Amino acid sequence: MSIDRSDVRQHLDSLLAEEAQLLLELERVLEQETDIVRGDDTDAIQRIGSNRHRCVERLSRIGLERTDTVRMLSFGADRTGMEKLFDWADPSAALRTRWRANLELARRCKALNDRNGAIVAAKLDRVQQLLGKLRGTTAPPVYGRRGSRYGSLGPRELGRA
Protein backbone atom coordinates (compact mmCIF):
# COMPACT_ATOMS: atom_id res chain seq x y z
CA MET A 1 0.00 0.00 0.00
CA SER A 2 1.42 3.33 -1.07
CA ILE A 3 0.73 6.59 0.72
CA ASP A 4 -0.24 9.49 -1.52
CA ARG A 5 1.89 12.55 -0.78
CA SER A 6 -0.86 14.90 -1.86
CA ASP A 7 -3.23 13.36 0.71
CA VAL A 8 -0.62 13.83 3.44
CA ARG A 9 0.05 17.38 2.27
CA GLN A 10 -3.67 18.16 2.32
CA HIS A 11 -4.01 16.68 5.82
CA LEU A 12 -1.06 18.70 7.14
CA ASP A 13 -2.33 21.84 5.42
CA SER A 14 -5.68 21.37 7.14
CA LEU A 15 -4.04 20.85 10.54
CA LEU A 16 -1.82 23.91 10.13
CA ALA A 17 -4.77 26.05 9.03
CA GLU A 18 -6.82 24.98 12.05
CA GLU A 19 -3.82 25.55 14.30
CA ALA A 20 -3.30 29.06 12.91
CA GLN A 21 -6.95 29.90 13.50
CA LEU A 22 -6.77 28.64 17.09
CA LEU A 23 -3.52 30.50 17.77
CA LEU A 24 -5.09 33.74 16.54
CA GLU A 25 -8.08 33.07 18.78
CA LEU A 26 -5.78 32.33 21.73
CA GLU A 27 -3.84 35.52 21.07
CA ARG A 28 -7.11 37.49 21.14
CA VAL A 29 -8.19 35.74 24.35
CA LEU A 30 -4.84 36.46 26.00
CA GLU A 31 -5.03 40.13 25.02
CA GLN A 32 -8.52 40.31 26.56
CA GLU A 33 -7.21 38.47 29.59
CA THR A 34 -4.56 41.17 30.08
CA ASP A 35 -7.26 43.82 30.48
CA ILE A 36 -9.33 41.57 32.72
CA VAL A 37 -6.54 40.49 35.10
CA ARG A 38 -5.60 44.13 35.61
CA GLY A 39 -9.12 44.68 36.95
CA ASP A 40 -10.97 43.06 39.83
CA ASP A 41 -13.85 41.24 38.10
CA THR A 42 -13.43 37.65 39.32
CA ASP A 43 -16.30 36.35 37.15
CA ALA A 44 -14.67 37.77 34.03
CA ILE A 45 -11.33 36.25 35.07
CA GLN A 46 -12.97 32.83 35.39
CA ARG A 47 -14.74 33.14 32.01
CA ILE A 48 -11.62 34.21 30.16
CA GLY A 49 -9.66 31.39 31.82
CA SER A 50 -12.18 28.89 30.47
CA ASN A 51 -11.79 30.32 26.95
CA ARG A 52 -8.00 30.10 27.19
CA HIS A 53 -8.19 26.53 28.47
CA ARG A 54 -10.50 25.50 25.61
CA CYS A 55 -8.08 26.93 23.01
CA VAL A 56 -5.08 25.23 24.60
CA GLU A 57 -6.88 21.87 24.70
CA ARG A 58 -7.75 22.12 21.00
CA LEU A 59 -4.19 23.17 20.14
CA SER A 60 -2.85 20.20 22.09
CA ARG A 61 -5.11 17.86 20.14
CA ILE A 62 -3.83 19.27 16.84
CA GLY A 63 -0.23 18.95 18.04
CA LEU A 64 -0.80 15.31 18.94
CA GLU A 65 -2.44 14.60 15.60
CA ARG A 66 0.48 16.21 13.76
CA THR A 67 2.99 14.22 15.84
CA ASP A 68 1.04 11.01 15.18
CA THR A 69 1.15 11.73 11.45
CA VAL A 70 4.93 12.21 11.51
CA ARG A 71 5.41 9.05 13.57
CA MET A 72 2.96 6.99 11.49
CA LEU A 73 4.92 7.83 8.35
CA SER A 74 8.19 6.79 10.10
CA PHE A 75 9.82 10.21 10.10
CA GLY A 76 10.25 10.25 13.89
CA ALA A 77 8.40 12.32 16.45
CA ASP A 78 10.60 15.38 16.85
CA ARG A 79 11.20 18.63 15.01
CA THR A 80 13.66 16.93 12.63
CA GLY A 81 10.99 14.39 11.75
CA MET A 82 8.55 17.19 11.01
CA GLU A 83 11.11 18.87 8.75
CA LYS A 84 11.65 15.56 6.89
CA LEU A 85 7.92 15.09 6.50
CA PHE A 86 7.55 18.60 5.07
CA ASP A 87 10.38 17.91 2.62
CA TRP A 88 8.71 14.68 1.52
CA ALA A 89 5.09 15.86 1.36
CA ASP A 90 5.63 19.41 0.11
CA PRO A 91 8.74 20.19 -1.93
CA SER A 92 7.34 23.71 -2.55
CA ALA A 93 7.94 24.49 1.17
CA ALA A 94 4.50 26.09 1.57
CA LEU A 95 3.75 23.88 4.58
CA ARG A 96 7.07 24.73 6.20
CA THR A 97 6.34 28.44 5.74
CA ARG A 98 2.92 28.03 7.32
CA TRP A 99 4.37 25.99 10.19
CA ARG A 100 6.98 28.68 10.91
CA ALA A 101 4.24 31.32 10.91
CA ASN A 102 2.36 29.21 13.46
CA LEU A 103 5.49 28.93 15.59
CA GLU A 104 5.78 32.71 15.58
CA LEU A 105 2.11 33.02 16.61
CA ALA A 106 2.76 30.53 19.41
CA ARG A 107 5.74 32.61 20.60
CA ARG A 108 3.53 35.71 20.73
CA CYS A 109 0.92 33.78 22.72
CA LYS A 110 3.59 32.59 25.15
CA ALA A 111 4.81 36.16 25.66
CA LEU A 112 1.24 37.35 26.32
CA ASN A 113 0.65 34.47 28.72
CA ASP A 114 3.90 35.22 30.56
CA ARG A 115 2.89 38.89 30.84
CA ASN A 116 -0.52 37.92 32.22
CA GLY A 117 1.13 35.56 34.68
CA ALA A 118 3.41 38.38 35.87
CA ILE A 119 0.39 40.64 36.39
CA VAL A 120 -1.41 37.96 38.40
CA ALA A 121 1.72 37.22 40.44
CA ALA A 122 2.19 40.93 41.22
CA LYS A 123 -1.45 41.24 42.28
CA LEU A 124 -1.18 38.12 44.44
CA ASP A 125 1.98 39.46 46.05
CA ARG A 126 0.23 42.74 46.81
CA VAL A 127 -2.72 40.90 48.39
CA GLN A 128 -0.34 38.82 50.50
CA GLN A 129 1.44 41.96 51.66
CA LEU A 130 -1.87 43.53 52.66
CA LEU A 131 -2.93 40.36 54.47
CA GLY A 132 0.39 40.34 56.29
CA LYS A 133 -0.20 43.88 57.47
CA LEU A 134 -3.72 43.01 58.64
CA ARG A 135 -2.46 39.94 60.50
CA GLY A 136 0.56 41.71 61.88
CA THR A 137 3.03 39.37 60.19
CA THR A 138 5.60 40.89 57.92
CA ALA A 139 7.96 37.95 57.44
CA PRO A 140 8.74 37.41 53.75
CA PRO A 141 7.41 34.23 52.16
CA VAL A 142 9.62 31.17 51.89
CA TYR A 143 10.03 29.43 48.54
CA GLY A 144 10.32 25.71 47.81
CA ARG A 145 12.66 24.00 45.34
CA ARG A 146 10.44 24.84 42.38
CA GLY A 147 9.82 28.43 43.38
CA SER A 148 6.39 27.80 44.88
CA ARG A 149 5.53 29.74 48.00
CA TYR A 150 5.10 27.99 51.31
CA GLY A 151 3.95 31.17 53.00
CA SER A 152 5.61 32.46 56.09
CA LEU A 153 7.10 29.79 58.27
CA GLY A 154 6.77 30.36 61.97
CA PRO A 155 9.78 30.38 64.25
CA ARG A 156 11.27 26.98 64.74
CA GLU A 157 14.21 25.51 66.50
CA LEU A 158 17.03 24.70 64.11
CA GLY A 159 19.38 23.19 66.65
CA ARG A 160 20.61 23.34 70.23
CA ALA A 161 23.61 25.21 71.39
N, C-alpha and C positions, 0 to 999 in steps of 0.2 A: 504494500500500500504506500503510495507516494503522497506527500503532503504538498498541497498547492501553495506556493509562496504568496500568490495574490490573496488567497483566503487569510493567511496569517497576517499579511500586511493590513488587510481590511479590519481584521479583529483588533490588531494593535492600534490602528488609527482610531477605531471606535473607543477603545479604552483611554487613549490619550486625550481624545476630545471630551469624554465624560470627566476625566480627571481635571482638565483645564477649567471646565465649567464649575466643578466643585471647588477648585482652588480659588477661583474668582469669587464664588459665593462665600467661602471661608474668609477671604480677605475682607469682604464687605462686612461680614459678621464681626470680625475682630476689630474693624474700625468703629463699628457701632458699640462694641463692647468697651472700647477705650472711653468713649463719652459716658457710658453707663457706669463703669467702675469708678470714675471720678466723682460721680454723684453718690446719693445715699438711698436709691430706690432698690431695696432688696428683691422685690418681685421682678423688676426688670433684669437684675443681675441673674436671677435664676432662669428666666426665660432665655436670655441671650446665651447662657451656659448650655442650655439644652440644644439650641441651634448649633452652637460650635461642636458639641459632642456628636450630633447627628452627621454633620459634615465630615468630621474626623473618622467616624465609623465607616461611612461610605468610601472615603479615600483609602482607608485600610483595606477594604474589600477589593477595590480596584488594584491596589498594590499587590495583594496576594494573587489575584487573577493573573496579573502581568508576570509575576514571579513563577507561577505555575506554568504559564505558557513557555517561558524561557527554559524551565527545567524539563517540561514534557518534550521539548524539541532537542534536548540533550546539549544545550549551550551552557549549562551551569545555572547557578542561582544568584550570581552576584552582578555587579556593575559591568564587569568584563563580558559576562554571558549576555547581558542585555545589548552591549555594543556589537557583539558577534551576531546576535539575532537581527539587529537592525541592518547590519551589513548584508546578511543573507536575504532578508525579506524585502529590503528597500534600498537598492543600490543608489537611488536618487538622493538619499539622505534626508528626505522630507520628514520621516518619522523621528530621526535623531534631532532635527531642528525643533520639532514640536516637543519632544521629550525635554530638551534643554530649556525651552521656554517654560515648561511646567516646573522644572527644577528651580528656575528663577522665581516663579510665583510662590513655590513652597518656601524659598528663603525669605521672601517678603512676609509671608504668613508667620514664619517662625519669629522674625524680628518684631512683628506686631504682637504676637503672643508673649514674647519676652518682655516687651514694654508694658503690656497689661499686667503681667505677673509682678513687675517691679512696682507698679501703681498699687496693686492689691497688697503687696508686702509692706510698702510704706504706710498704707492706711492701717494695716494690722499692727504694725509697730507703734503707730501713734495711739491706737486704741489701748494697746498694752501699757504704754507709758501713762496714759490717763488713768487706767485701772490701778496701776501701781501707786499713783499719787492718791487715789481715793482710798486704797487699802493701807497706805502708809509704808509700802515696800518700794524701795528704789533700787534694789539689787538688779544688775543687768542679767538678762537671760543667759542660760548655759546651753551650748550647742552640742549635739551628739556627733558621731563620726561622719554622718552624711549631711551635716549642716542643719538638721531639724532641731527645733527648740524643745528643750525639756521644761522651760519655764525657770523660775528662780528656785534654786535648791536652798533649803533651809540650812542653818548651821549644822555641821556634823563633825564628829571627832575623827580626825585623820590619823591619829596615833597618840601614844603616851610618851611623855618626856620622863 
